[in-house]
Structures are given as structure tokens and as C-alpha cells.
Amino acid sequence: MEKLVELAEQIADDELRGIVLGFLRDPPSDLDAPALPIGVCPAGAYQHHCYSGGLVEHTLSVVRLCMSLCDIVEEQYGGIVDRDLVLAGAILHDIMKVYCYEETGGGGYRTSEFGGLVDHLSLMIAEMHRRGLPLELVHVIAGHHGDAGATKPKTLEALIVSVADQADSDLNGKLLRAAEYLLRRSGVSRPSLGSAKEALEVVQVKSREGWDGLRRMLDGEN
């Protein structure tokens, strides 16, 4: 949370900065549904960042990717990007997921009953309209699912956020699936990974040291 607040404070536009800090410090509390703390909530139940702290990790990664894409668009393509709008959209794009997941009791997470009926994007769009947020920011977040969403990105800022979101989701999800496959091949019946760092370690040990090295690593953990 501290990192998210630090990023939000870098937004130069006073209105946008206040909007983002308002969401982070005073999230919606009048919904008839339980919410996970932002710092605990995963970003998915299975597909990507499906572990404690996954939402913040994903958000921070999307912000960094967005800033790199801004550099490319401006320096390589000669475009002009509203970086404040990109940063605000990147920080807020998944924040309503806190209402969509719940702990399973075994250290994992699943979609909550509420989250199975109303998705995080619909919740966020409704909340943004309720708070009277600028339409340009509403569109950045409404379009962050890219071609898979109901609203396609129609501004440069919305496109940047959607590309960054998809890239980080794919990277994390495929890394988790690769690590889970390697663990199952090594004899772990139900792999459980607590972070992307754990998954990366599994993949890298197998790459450097082969199956024997991976089994040695696993034996050292037992």
C-alpha cells in the first residue's frame, strides 16, 4: 500500500492525484459484500497473481510496464501521452477486486459469491460514475480488458493500460503454470505457490540444474 500511495503522489494533476489517493485511503464501504484488504487480495483466483498480495504486485507491475510503454510511444513513435491519466488508470484498474475474492481457508483464494455475480470492472465503473470521475479516466479503466472487454480502448492512454495489464497477466499466469507443471513432474501432487518469486525459482532451478537440481531444492524444503 505504501508503494501505491507513493506512486499516486507522483501524479502531477491535482484532481487526478486526489481521486486516486481517495480510492486508496477511502475505498467504497457501502457495498453489501465483504472485502479483502488491498494488501492481501489476490489479482485472480487461478489465472494470474492468485496468491496473497497478488493484487498489489500486479498493480505495481502494470504501472512499471505502462511507464515503459509511455517512453516507447513518445521516444520511438513521436506520440504525446497523458502520463497522469495512464498512471491513475494503472493504479485503479483492478482495485474493486477486493470485493470479488475470498480466502478458502487453506491459504488459497476463490471467487466469492458476490464476485461471481458482479465482476470487478462493473463495480468500478459504477463507483466511478457515482463519484463523478472524469470520463477520460472512466474510459481508461473501462477499456483495460482490451479486445476481450465490452469496451475497447479508444484513446492512447486506455490502450497503454490494457496492453500492460494483458502483458503482466500473461507473464505471471504462464510462469505459475510452468512452475506447477515442473512441480507435478517432480512428484508434488498439488503444487501451491505463494508468489511469483517462488514460481520463478522453480523454473530457474530446473533450467540451470535439471530435474535432479529441482528435486534437491524440494528435498531441502521438506
PAGUMI-578344 format. One record per residue (C-alpha): residue in one letter; chain; x negated, y, z. Coordinates in Angstrom, 3 decimals, padded with zeros to 6 digits, always signed. Layout:
<rs>
  vexpa  titor         u         v         w
      A      A         X         Y         Z
...
</rs>
This chain:
<rs>
  vexpa  titor         u         v         w
      M      A  +000.000  +000.000  +000.000
      E      A  -002.825  +002.393  +000.800
      K      A  -004.221  +001.893  -002.703
      L      A  -000.833  +002.521  -004.282
      V      A  -000.397  +005.723  -002.310
      E      A  -003.904  +006.852  -003.311
      L      A  -003.047  +006.274  -006.965
      A      A  +000.242  +008.120  -006.638
      E      A  -001.541  +011.107  -005.129
      Q      A  -003.639  +011.335  -008.310
      I      A  -000.549  +012.295  -010.320
      A      A  -001.060  +015.949  -011.167
      D      A  +002.585  +016.802  -011.843
      D      A  +004.182  +017.783  -008.530
      E      A  +007.628  +016.405  -009.404
      L      A  +006.387  +013.021  -010.601
      R      A  +003.983  +012.699  -007.673
      G      A  +006.810  +013.383  -005.238
      I      A  +009.064  +010.858  -006.961
      V      A  +006.512  +008.056  -006.775
      L      A  +005.470  +008.801  -003.195
      G      A  +009.160  +008.938  -002.272
      F      A  +009.729  +005.404  -003.561
      L      A  +006.628  +004.072  -001.838
      R      A  +007.319  +005.727  +001.514
      D      A  +011.118  +005.597  +001.477
      P      A  +012.295  +002.615  -000.579
      P      A  +016.038  +002.074  -001.046
      S      A  +017.546  +000.823  +002.192
      D      A  +021.246  +000.864  +001.432
      L      A  +021.380  -002.288  -000.699
      D      A  +023.286  -005.174  +000.825
      A      A  +020.353  -007.546  +000.494
      P      A  +017.199  -008.397  +002.465
      A      A  +013.886  -007.063  +001.158
      L      A  +010.324  -008.285  +001.486
      P      A  +007.641  -005.761  +002.441
      I      A  +005.935  -004.387  -000.668
      G      A  +002.552  -005.642  +000.555
      V      A  +003.885  -009.194  +000.982
      C      A  +006.192  -009.570  -002.022
      P      A  +005.046  -011.695  -004.981
      A      A  +005.454  -010.450  -008.543
      G      A  +007.085  -013.689  -009.622
      A      A  +008.449  -016.953  -008.288
      Y      A  +006.394  -019.080  -010.686
      Q      A  +005.285  -017.400  -013.893
      H      A  +002.659  -014.991  -012.553
      H      A  +001.349  -013.497  -009.286
      C      A  +003.565  -015.954  -007.393
      Y      A  +001.865  -015.579  -004.019
      S      A  +001.808  -013.193  -001.077
      G      A  +000.612  -009.755  -002.147
      G      A  +001.121  -010.579  -005.809
      L      A  +003.304  -007.538  -006.479
      V      A  +000.690  -005.043  -005.317
      E      A  -002.104  -006.954  -007.078
      H      A  -000.142  -006.972  -010.333
      T      A  +000.738  -003.283  -009.990
      L      A  -002.874  -002.275  -009.408
      S      A  -003.993  -004.327  -012.409
      V      A  -001.317  -002.796  -014.636
      V      A  -002.414  +000.703  -013.571
      R      A  -006.050  -000.048  -014.483
      L      A  -005.047  -001.537  -017.838
      C      A  -002.837  +001.472  -018.537
      M      A  -005.659  +003.910  -017.912
      S      A  -007.945  +001.926  -020.246
      L      A  -005.233  +001.931  -022.922
      C      A  -004.845  +005.692  -022.480
      D      A  -008.580  +006.053  -023.143
      I      A  -008.327  +003.938  -026.295
      V      A  -005.292  +005.796  -027.629
      E      A  -006.895  +009.184  -027.039
      E      A  -010.528  +008.458  -027.941
      Q      A  -010.112  +005.907  -030.737
      Y      A  -006.719  +006.814  -032.215
      G      A  -006.687  +010.542  -031.505
      G      A  -003.355  +010.416  -029.675
      I      A  -002.093  +012.562  -026.820
      V      A  -000.807  +010.661  -023.776
      D      A  +001.079  +011.966  -020.761
      R      A  -001.102  +010.144  -018.216
      D      A  +001.007  +011.284  -015.282
      L      A  +004.057  +009.635  -016.819
      V      A  +002.105  +006.446  -017.540
      L      A  +000.718  +006.310  -014.008
      A      A  +004.118  +006.923  -012.431
      G      A  +005.752  +004.249  -014.575
      A      A  +002.984  +001.732  -013.918
      I      A  +003.213  +002.149  -010.148
      L      A  +007.009  +001.915  -010.016
      H      A  +007.833  -000.560  -012.795
      D      A  +008.319  -003.657  -010.596
      I      A  +008.930  -002.121  -007.185
      M      A  +012.527  -003.373  -006.882
      K      A  +011.270  -006.957  -006.939
      V      A  +011.150  -006.690  -003.152
      Y      A  +014.889  -007.447  -003.271
      C      A  +014.581  -010.381  -005.655
      Y      A  +012.370  -012.905  -003.849
      E      A  +012.324  -014.725  -000.539
      E      A  +009.913  -016.993  +001.300
      T      A  +010.516  -020.729  +001.068
      G      A  +009.103  -021.479  +004.499
      G      A  +006.151  -023.446  +003.169
      G      A  +004.059  -020.483  +002.135
      G      A  +005.709  -020.171  -001.270
      Y      A  +008.355  -017.929  -002.766
      R      A  +011.517  -018.336  -004.790
      T      A  +014.133  -016.108  -006.371
      S      A  +016.616  -015.026  -003.734
      E      A  +020.347  -015.488  -004.164
      F      A  +020.689  -011.733  -004.653
      G      A  +017.770  -011.636  -007.111
      G      A  +019.316  -014.437  -009.125
      L      A  +022.405  -012.345  -009.734
      V      A  +020.877  -008.883  -010.263
      D      A  +017.408  -008.513  -011.796
      H      A  +014.803  -006.035  -010.595
      L      A  +014.971  -003.901  -013.732
      S      A  +018.736  -003.349  -013.500
      L      A  +018.309  -002.429  -009.830
      M      A  +015.547  +000.034  -010.636
      I      A  +017.419  +001.751  -013.460
      A      A  +020.478  +002.176  -011.250
      E      A  +018.363  +003.578  -008.411
      M      A  +016.529  +005.979  -010.724
      H      A  +019.800  +007.351  -012.047
      R      A  +021.143  +007.651  -008.501
      R      A  +018.097  +009.734  -007.535
      G      A  +018.344  +011.846  -010.687
      L      A  +014.887  +010.934  -012.021
      P      A  +013.665  +012.371  -015.361
      L      A  +014.898  +010.433  -018.391
      E      A  +011.319  +010.123  -019.718
      L      A  +010.320  +008.147  -016.598
      V      A  +013.522  +006.099  -016.670
      H      A  +012.678  +005.058  -020.231
      V      A  +009.083  +004.078  -019.401
      I      A  +010.364  +001.666  -016.755
      A      A  +013.441  +000.551  -018.705
      G      A  +011.196  -000.434  -021.624
      H      A  +008.407  -002.173  -019.717
      H      A  +009.530  -005.656  -020.782
      G      A  +008.698  -004.691  -024.357
      D      A  +010.213  -006.793  -027.125
      A      A  +011.633  -009.208  -024.529
      G      A  +013.708  -006.479  -022.867
      A      A  +017.049  -004.922  -023.651
      T      A  +015.370  -001.530  -024.142
      K      A  +012.384  -001.434  -026.493
      P      A  +009.611  +001.113  -025.824
      K      A  +010.281  +004.203  -027.911
      T      A  +007.590  +006.517  -026.516
      L      A  +003.829  +006.123  -026.406
      E      A  +003.870  +006.102  -022.616
      A      A  +006.508  +003.356  -022.471
      L      A  +004.542  +001.294  -024.991
      I      A  +001.333  +001.564  -022.981
      V      A  +003.011  +000.410  -019.769
      S      A  +004.762  -002.501  -021.498
      V      A  +001.545  -003.713  -023.174
      A      A  -000.373  -003.512  -019.885
      D      A  +002.395  -005.311  -017.995
      Q      A  +002.506  -008.151  -020.524
      A      A  -001.276  -008.482  -020.659
      D      A  -001.722  -008.782  -016.904
      S      A  +001.258  -011.135  -016.544
      D      A  -000.143  -013.414  -019.265
      L      A  -003.675  -013.343  -017.866
      N      A  -002.603  -014.187  -014.324
      G      A  +000.002  -016.763  -015.313
      K      A  -002.295  -018.655  -017.659
      L      A  -005.098  -018.568  -015.103
      L      A  -002.801  -020.079  -012.458
      R      A  -001.544  -022.784  -014.823
      A      A  -005.104  -023.684  -015.869
      A      A  -006.236  -023.981  -012.249
      E      A  -003.186  -026.051  -011.308
      Y      A  -003.890  -028.437  -014.200
      L      A  -007.509  -028.874  -013.133
      L      A  -006.486  -029.491  -009.530
      R      A  -003.958  -032.138  -010.554
      R      A  -006.594  -033.836  -012.723
      S      A  -008.817  -033.874  -009.640
      G      A  -006.215  -035.670  -007.556
      V      A  -004.329  -032.826  -005.878
      S      A  -000.689  -033.879  -006.159
      R      A  +000.935  -030.485  -005.511
      P      A  -001.542  -027.651  -006.104
      S      A  -000.897  -024.494  -004.114
      L      A  -002.900  -021.393  -004.970
      G      A  -002.798  -018.382  -002.688
      S      A  -004.342  -015.847  -005.038
      A      A  -005.782  -015.238  -008.483
      K      A  -009.247  -015.381  -006.898
      E      A  -008.625  -018.970  -005.781
      A      A  -007.459  -019.908  -009.265
      L      A  -010.465  -018.209  -010.846
      E      A  -012.837  -020.076  -008.546
      V      A  -011.318  -023.410  -009.567
      V      A  -011.633  -022.615  -013.279
      Q      A  -015.179  -021.285  -012.990
      V      A  -016.471  -024.172  -010.849
      K      A  -015.070  -026.685  -013.357
      S      A  -016.646  -024.703  -016.222
      R      A  -020.091  -024.464  -014.562
      E      A  -020.328  -027.742  -012.679
      G      A  -017.849  -030.092  -014.324
      W      A  -015.401  -032.432  -012.621
      D      A  -017.951  -033.559  -010.056
      G      A  -018.581  -029.965  -009.002
      L      A  -014.864  -029.305  -008.689
      R      A  -014.381  -032.405  -006.565
      R      A  -017.283  -031.359  -004.360
      M      A  -015.639  -027.990  -003.881
      L      A  -012.359  -029.637  -002.960
      D      A  -014.056  -032.080  -000.588
      G      A  -015.699  -029.134  +001.149
      E      A  -012.297  -027.578  +001.749
      N      A  -010.892  -030.744  +003.327
</rs>
